Every structure is written in C-alpha cells, then in structure tokens.
C-alpha cells in the first residue's frame, strides 16, 4: 500500500486496497494493533468452520475510534506474513462492509455483535432493522466468537438476535474457543510498561 491508496480510501474514491486478489469470502475485521495469538486461533477455527481462507479487513476509520494514520496502517500491515490475505477499507460499520463484501461471512466477537444491534448507533430501532436488512439483501453470514463483556463471558446463545436475522449467525461455543486476550489490553500493558 502506498500513501496515495490511503488518501483514496480516506476520501472514498476507492472501496478497498487488497494485499492480494481475489479476496476470499471469509472476512475477519479488526484493527489488529497488535496482531496476537488469539487472532491466529480465531482464524484457524473460522477457516475450519467455513472451509475458506480468511481475509483480514482493516478499516482506516472506526465508529468509536479516530482515523488510523498512514503510519498506523503500515505498522499493522507489517505484522502479516506472506500468505495471510488482508484488505484495507474505509467501512467502519458492518452495513458498509456488507455492501462491499457481498455473499461473504464475517468473523466477529460478541462485543462487536452487541454493538451491531445497539440502537444508540441508529436513529431508531426501526431504522436499525432497515439498515441491517443489507445482511439479508447481500447474503451476509457471521461466525461469532465468545468474548468477555463486562464481568461475563458471552457467546451467541447469551444474546437475543431479532428473528429475521437469526439464521445469519453461527456461534462458536466457549469450549471451542475462549481466550481472554485483546489488542486493547495488550496495548494498555505495553503503555504502562513504557511509562513505568
């Protein structure tokens, strides 16, 4: 990726920049700062479940975070090894991702699933359902991994998905996967060590 690609993504002149083509139909979104062993375990389980190689998707913009700089993107991409597919987008929401990656399966954690169905990100619950209808229109599926949410480890079975979307989600049980490591926690730990 070059700096012009980053600017083209930022201005939305292009939908994505891919590390390799063709893109696979199993998309694993994240910031991957840093990329850690939990990501590799999730990749392995998702690929076994769906029988398609993963493409890691990094959005330069996130709903609840600042725009990633060109430097941060370069740092993120440098973590991927040859043979690991990646794609950069400016698609912070799953509604936008679903419009770009039609007929795909997305890999996500329970914390993200809860945000997808959180009415605070929409004008109303009716608007939420209308926007999320893109999942049905574009034949989008999801593989959902359990995550620590607050004081509870949650899996797909712990969350009530609106009826019209239920069949789009495949849950990974706690016995299949539980790893209480996150990029945010690793970054905090690194920052604490640096300031100590």
C-alpha positions as CSV (number, residue, x, y, z in Angstrom):
1,X,0.0,0.0,0.0
2,X,1.2,3.5,-0.7
3,X,0.2,6.8,0.7
4,X,-2.0,7.7,-2.3
5,X,-4.0,4.5,-1.6
6,X,-4.6,5.7,1.9
7,X,-5.7,9.1,0.7
8,X,-8.0,7.5,-1.9
9,X,-9.6,5.3,0.9
10,X,-9.9,8.3,3.2
11,X,-11.8,10.3,0.5
12,X,-13.8,7.2,-0.5
13,X,-12.6,7.3,-4.1
14,X,-12.0,3.6,-3.8
15,X,-13.7,0.9,-1.7
16,X,-10.6,-1.1,-0.7
17,X,-7.0,-1.8,-1.2
18,X,-6.1,-5.5,-1.2
19,X,-2.8,-7.2,-0.3
20,X,-3.7,-9.9,-2.9
21,X,-6.6,-10.7,-5.2
22,X,-9.0,-12.4,-5.4
23,X,-10.4,-11.6,-2.0
24,X,-11.8,-14.6,-0.1
25,X,-15.4,-14.7,1.2
26,X,-14.4,-15.1,4.8
27,X,-13.7,-11.6,6.2
28,X,-12.1,-11.0,9.7
29,X,-12.4,-7.3,10.5
30,X,-10.3,-5.7,13.2
31,X,-7.6,-3.1,14.0
32,X,-5.0,-5.9,14.7
33,X,-2.9,-3.4,16.7
34,X,-1.2,-5.6,17.8
35,X,-1.9,-8.8,15.9
36,X,-1.8,-11.6,18.6
37,X,-2.1,-15.4,19.1
38,X,-5.9,-15.0,19.7
39,X,-6.3,-13.7,16.2
40,X,-4.5,-16.7,14.8
41,X,-6.6,-19.1,16.8
42,X,-9.8,-17.4,15.6
43,X,-8.5,-17.5,12.1
44,X,-7.9,-21.3,12.3
45,X,-11.3,-22.0,13.9
46,X,-13.2,-19.8,11.4
47,X,-11.3,-21.4,8.4
48,X,-12.1,-24.9,9.6
49,X,-15.8,-24.0,10.2
50,X,-16.4,-22.2,6.9
51,X,-13.8,-24.0,4.8
52,X,-12.5,-20.8,3.2
53,X,-9.2,-18.9,3.9
54,X,-9.6,-15.7,6.0
55,X,-9.0,-12.2,4.6
56,X,-8.2,-9.8,7.4
57,X,-10.0,-6.5,7.0
58,X,-8.7,-3.3,8.5
59,X,-10.9,-0.2,8.2
60,X,-8.9,3.1,8.3
61,X,-11.9,4.6,10.2
62,X,-13.8,3.1,13.1
63,X,-17.1,4.0,14.6
64,X,-15.7,4.7,18.0
65,X,-12.0,5.4,17.3
66,X,-10.0,8.0,15.4
67,X,-9.0,7.6,11.8
68,X,-5.9,5.4,11.5
69,X,-2.8,7.3,10.2
70,X,-0.8,6.0,7.3
71,X,1.9,5.1,9.8
72,X,-0.5,3.0,11.9
73,X,-1.7,1.2,8.8
74,X,1.9,0.5,7.7
75,X,2.6,-0.8,11.3
76,X,-0.5,-3.1,11.1
77,X,0.2,-4.5,7.7
78,X,3.9,-5.2,8.6
79,X,2.6,-7.8,11.1
80,X,1.0,-10.0,8.4
81,X,3.1,-12.8,7.0
82,X,3.3,-13.9,3.3
83,X,0.2,-15.9,2.6
84,X,-2.1,-14.0,5.0
85,X,-4.7,-12.1,3.0
86,X,-5.5,-8.6,4.0
87,X,-7.7,-5.8,2.7
88,X,-8.0,-2.1,3.8
89,X,-11.3,-0.3,3.7
90,X,-13.0,2.9,4.9
91,X,-16.0,0.9,6.0
92,X,-16.4,1.4,9.8
93,X,-19.8,-0.3,10.1
94,X,-20.9,-3.7,9.1
95,X,-23.7,-2.2,7.0
96,X,-20.9,-0.6,4.9
97,X,-18.7,-3.8,4.9
98,X,-21.7,-5.9,3.8
99,X,-22.2,-3.6,0.8
100,X,-18.6,-4.1,-0.3
101,X,-18.2,-7.8,0.5
102,X,-21.4,-9.3,-0.8
103,X,-22.1,-13.0,-0.2
104,X,-19.4,-13.1,2.5
105,X,-19.1,-14.4,6.0
106,X,-17.7,-12.1,8.7
107,X,-15.8,-13.2,11.8
108,X,-16.6,-11.2,14.9
109,X,-16.7,-11.3,18.7
110,X,-19.7,-10.9,20.9
111,X,-18.7,-7.4,21.9
112,X,-19.0,-6.4,18.2
113,X,-22.3,-8.3,17.8
114,X,-23.8,-6.4,20.7
115,X,-22.7,-3.1,19.1
116,X,-24.2,-4.1,15.7
117,X,-27.6,-4.4,17.4
118,X,-27.2,-1.4,19.7
119,X,-30.0,1.1,18.9
120,X,-27.8,4.0,20.1
121,X,-25.9,3.7,16.7
122,X,-29.1,4.2,14.8
123,X,-31.9,6.8,14.6
124,X,-34.4,4.3,15.9
125,X,-35.0,0.5,16.3
126,X,-37.0,0.6,13.0
127,X,-34.1,2.3,11.2
128,X,-31.7,-0.2,12.7
129,X,-33.7,-3.1,11.2
130,X,-33.9,-1.3,7.9
131,X,-30.2,-0.7,7.7
132,X,-29.3,-4.2,8.8
133,X,-31.5,-5.6,6.1
134,X,-28.4,-5.3,3.9
135,X,-27.3,-8.5,5.6
136,X,-30.2,-10.3,4.0
137,X,-30.1,-8.5,0.7
138,X,-26.3,-9.2,0.2
139,X,-26.4,-12.8,1.7
140,X,-24.1,-12.0,4.6
141,X,-23.3,-14.6,7.3
142,X,-21.5,-14.2,10.6
143,X,-19.3,-16.5,12.7
144,X,-19.5,-15.2,16.3
145,X,-16.8,-15.9,18.9
146,X,-17.4,-15.6,22.6
147,X,-15.9,-12.6,24.4
148,X,-15.6,-11.2,27.9
149,X,-18.3,-8.5,28.0
150,X,-18.1,-6.6,31.3
151,X,-17.9,-9.3,34.0
152,X,-19.4,-12.1,31.9
153,X,-18.1,-14.3,29.2
154,X,-20.8,-14.2,26.5
155,X,-21.5,-16.4,23.5
156,X,-24.1,-16.2,20.8
157,X,-26.5,-18.2,23.0
158,X,-26.5,-15.3,25.5
159,X,-27.8,-12.7,23.1
160,X,-31.3,-12.3,21.6
161,X,-31.0,-11.6,17.8
162,X,-34.0,-10.2,16.0
163,X,-35.9,-13.1,14.4
164,X,-35.3,-12.0,10.8
165,X,-31.5,-12.1,11.2
166,X,-31.1,-15.2,13.4
167,X,-30.2,-17.7,10.6
168,X,-27.3,-15.5,9.5
169,X,-25.3,-16.2,12.7
170,X,-23.2,-19.2,13.6
171,X,-21.9,-19.3,17.2
172,X,-18.6,-20.7,18.4
173,X,-19.0,-22.2,21.8
174,X,-16.9,-21.4,24.9
175,X,-15.4,-25.0,24.7
176,X,-14.4,-24.4,21.1
177,X,-12.8,-21.0,21.9
178,X,-12.0,-18.9,24.9
179,X,-9.1,-16.6,25.0
180,X,-9.3,-13.6,27.3
181,X,-6.7,-11.6,25.4
182,X,-7.4,-8.4,23.4
183,X,-5.4,-6.0,21.4
184,X,-6.6,-3.2,23.6
185,X,-5.4,-4.9,26.8
186,X,-2.0,-5.7,25.2
187,X,-1.6,-2.0,24.1
188,X,-2.5,-0.8,27.7
189,X,0.0,-3.2,29.2
190,X,2.7,-2.0,26.7
191,X,1.9,1.6,27.5
192,X,2.0,1.0,31.3
193,X,5.4,-0.7,30.9
194,X,6.7,2.3,28.8
195,X,5.6,4.8,31.4
196,X,6.8,2.8,34.5
